[in-house]
Amino acid sequence: MSDKSAPKPLNLMEYHRPKRIKLTEARIPPLSAESRRCLKNLAAYRPRKPRFPYPRERSAAVLVALFVGRLGDLYVLLNRRSSTLRSYAGDTSLPGGKVDPEDRTIEDTARREAFEEIGLPRNKLKVPLLCVLSPFLATNQLIVTPVVVLILDNTLRPILNASEVASLFSHPLASFLSSSPPFPSESELVEVPYHTTSDGAYPGPNGKMFPTRAHRFLTGREAGGIKPVFGLTAAIMIKAASIAHAPRLPEFEVSPPGAQSPEARIAWAVYSNPDFRDAYAREGVHVSWNTVARVAGVKDAKEDIRHGQTKSFHRDNNRRRMLRSKL
């Protein structure tokens, strides 16, 4: 018998979307024609519905908070994480964090975290939702879903939580599609390329190594101790900018040839990492491991009805146990 008190898996499609964003009543500069097109593109975007549920305790969200600059262009709020944090100290990031028990949706998580970190009001009239992007897999094996909003009141002032955020700054949204710096006059950008990449690889399904690519964008504030936008944050911003400025494409190759899709990479993590299996068990969430294996690209997975796992999953776990026993 299932535990009715167990939290339900997140349904990323259940979020508030205003029928119309009232820009005429907004306290913002006049929008450029390009910014209007960007907002329409973002508001029209719909993420693909997940093909299997994600465990709440392995889920997180970040808020992509856009605002209108004085010339009518779109900017995103970024923050410098506190140097006292245990993870990613001093990094440039988006406000966000893990799902809390009281969060009803992933949008709730993103808004709550932004309120706690930078004091952004949860008011959905002043800060309406534009869209929710498809999730990404973080290096700490959290499934991170970006939530994109628009700040309609430029008189709002941030209230930083010093224990989590050291400073707050902005960056042009369109610049995440460019190889050229948005601030060419900045002296610290002269000798160092604005956009660079670093490639790596990780072991994936079927004994194959899959390539990865991390992007890095300078902020123009490196002389003041601000780190570049890198890794997951850069990937999220490239995706958001690509949706907003469609059909414009990035001036660089986003993923290396042969890379897994974000969805397949999440599925492989869920399939191969025991932490996910344990999370599902604690939350009482049923998962079709055949579906997970299929999305991950596992070729020889067969459902083991007795254990609710896949045979190849058990083989991988047995290999891990044997290796541990030899150490």
N, C-alpha and C positions, 0 to 999 in steps of 0.2 A: 504494500500500500504506500502510495506516495505521501510525502509530508506536505500538507497544504500550507504550512507556515514557511516553507522554504521560499526564498525569493525567486521570482520568475526571471528567465533569461531576458536580457535587454532586447527590446524590439526597436531597432534603430529607425524604423519608419514612424514610430509614434512620437511626433514632436510638433510643437506649435509652429504654424506657418501663417503669418498674416495674409489676408486676402489681398490687401493692397498696402504698400508702404507710403505714407503721406509725406512726400518730400516737400510739399508746399508749406507745411507747418514746421519743418525741421529748422533748427538753428545751426545751419551749415552754410558755407560759401556756395555759390552757384556751381552746379556740376558741369563738367565739360561733356561734350557729346560722347567721347570715348568712355567716360566714367558711367554715363547712363547706359550705354550698351553693356558694360561690364556688370552692372547691377542686374540688368535684365537676364544676362546669361547665368549669373549665380543663382538668381531667384528661380530660374527654370530648371536648374540642375536637380536630378534625382539620383541618389546612389542606388546601386544594385542591391536588392534585398539579400542579406546573408543566407547562404545555403545550409548553414547549421548555426545553432546558438553559440554565443560566447559566454564563458563564465564571468559573473560579475567581478569576482575578486582578481581576475586577470585583465580587467578592462579599465581603460582610462580615457580621458578626453582633454583636448586643448581648445582654447577659444582663439579663433582668428578674427580679431576685432579690427574692422576697417573703419576709417574715417576720411572725410573729405578735406584735402589741403586747401590753402588759400587760393590756389590757381584752379581748383576744381578737380584735381587728380586724386586718386585713391591711395591711401597709405595704410600700413598695418602697424599695430602696436607690438613692439617686442620688448622683452625685459632682460636685464642682466641678473642672473640668479645670485643669491647671497653666497659669499665665500665660506659661510659657516655650514652650509648644507652638506649632508653626507654623500649625496650623489649629484653629479654634474655641477659642482660648485663653480660659480663664476661664468657659467656658459650663457650664451645668448639663446633665449627660448621664447615660447609662447606661454601665456598663463594656462595652467592646467594641472591635472593630477588624477589619482585613482578614483574609481566610483565608490561612493559612501553608501551605507545601507539605506539612508533616507532618500537617495536620488532615485526618482521614478524613471527618468530617461537619461540618455547620454547628454542631451542638451542641459538638463538640470546640473549634471556634473560640471560641464564646462562653465556655465554661468556661476555656479557656486564657487568654483576655484578662482575665477577671475575677480569675483567680489572679495574673496578672502585675501588674494595676493595684491591686487592693484586698486581695489575699491570701486570697480566698475559696477554700476547699479544693475540689478537683475530685472529692472523695468523693461518689459518687452515692447513698450511703445516708444521709449527713448532709444532702446537698443534692440531693434527687431531682428529676427532670424532671417538670414538669406538662404542658407542651405546647410546640410550636413554632408560631409565628404565620406567616401568609402574609407575604411580604417587602414591603418598602417601597423606593422610590427616593429616595436622598439627593440633596442639591443638588450634590454632587461626582460624581454619576453612578455611585455604588456601589449595588449591590443589597443591602440590609440586611435580614437575617432576625432577628427577635426570638426568643429562647429563654427560656421562663418556667420558673423553678425555685422550690422552697420550701426555706427554711433551717429544718432541724429541730433545730438546736442553737443556742439563743440565747446560749450561753456563748462562742461563737466570737468572736474579736476581730480586727478588720481590721488588715492590715499594708499601709499605703499606699505606693505607689511615687511618691515625691515628684516625680520627673521627669514624671509623667503626671497625677497626682491631687493636688489641693491639700487637699481635705477631702471627707468623706463624711457624708451625712445621710439622713433618711428622710421619706417623705410618704405620707399615707393613700391607699390604692388607690382607694377609693370617691370621693375628692374630684376625680378626673379626669372624673367624670360630672356634676359640680355647678358651678353658677355662683356659689355662695356659698363663702366661705373656710372651711376646716376649723378655722382658729384665729382666730375673730372678735375675740378680745381683743388680738391683735397690733396695735400702734399703726401700723405701717407699712402695714397693710391698710385703714386707715380711709378714706383719700382716693383710693386707687387701686383700681379694680375687680380682684377676684381673677382673673376669667377675661375675656380679651379676644381678639379675632381681627383678622387683617389679610388682606385678599384681594388676589390678584394674578392674572396670566394668563401663559401661555406658548404659543408657536406649536406646534401639534400636527399631526396628519395632515389631509390634504385642504385645506391652507391655512387651517385654522380655529384661532382662539385659544381655548384652554381655561382656564376659571377654576380657581384654587387658593385654598386657605384655610389659613393658619397660625394655630395656637392658642397661647395664652400663659397660663400659670398662675403666680401668685405662690407663692413657697415660704414666706413668712413670715420669711425670713432675709435679705431684701434690705438691711436696715440693716447687716448684717455683711458685705456684699459678694457675697452669693450671688445669681446671676442667676435670673430666672424659668425655669420649664420651658417651652421654646419649640420650635416647628418639628417636626422629625422625632421628637424625644424625646416631645413632647406628643402627637403623632399615635399613636405606639406605645402610650403609656399609656392614651389614650382607647380604643384597640382592646382592650387587655388588660382594662381595667376593664369594658368593654361585654360581653365574653365572660364574665367572672367574675360580674357582677351581673345577667346576663340573667334575666328579660325586662326589667329596668329599662333605660330609655333615657337618653342624655345630656339634660341640661336645655337644650341648645343644638343648633343645626344644625351637624353635623360638617362636611359638604361643601357647597359652593355648588351651585345647580342647574346641570346640564350638565357637571359635573366628570368627568374620566376616572376609572375605577376604578384602584386601585394596580397591578393586573395589567396593565391597558391602558397605563398610564403607563410601566411598565417595558418593555413590548413596544415602545412608540414610541421610547424611548431606545435600545434594542437595535437597532431598525430604522434609526434616523436618525443615530446617533452612530458614526463610523468607528472609535472606540476599541474598541467591542464587536466589530466585525468583525475587527479586528486581533487581539484577544484570542482569539477563536475559532480563527483561523488558527494562532496560536502554540501553542495547546493541542491542535490537531488534532481539534476537536469539530465534528461535522456539525450544521448547523442548517437546518431547513426555513423558508426565508424567507417562503414563502406562509403558514405557520402564524403566524409572528411578525407579518406584516402583517395577518392576519385578527384576531388578538388586539388589535393596536394600533388597529384600525378603519380601516385604509387601504382605500380603495374600489377603486382601479384597479391594484393590484399584480398582475403576472403573472410567473410563474417564468421566469427566464432560465437555461436549463439549462447553457449554455456557461460562464457565470461564477459560477453558484451564488448569484446575487444577484437582486434584482427590478429591473425596468426603471425603475420610478419611483425606486428607490433610486439607480440610476446617474444619472438626470436630476438629482436633488438634489445629488449629488456634483459633477456637471459644472457646475451653477450656482455651487456654492461655489468651484470652481477658477477660473471666469470672474471672479467677484467679487474673488478674491485677486489675479488678474493685473492688474486695473484699479487696485488700490490702490498 
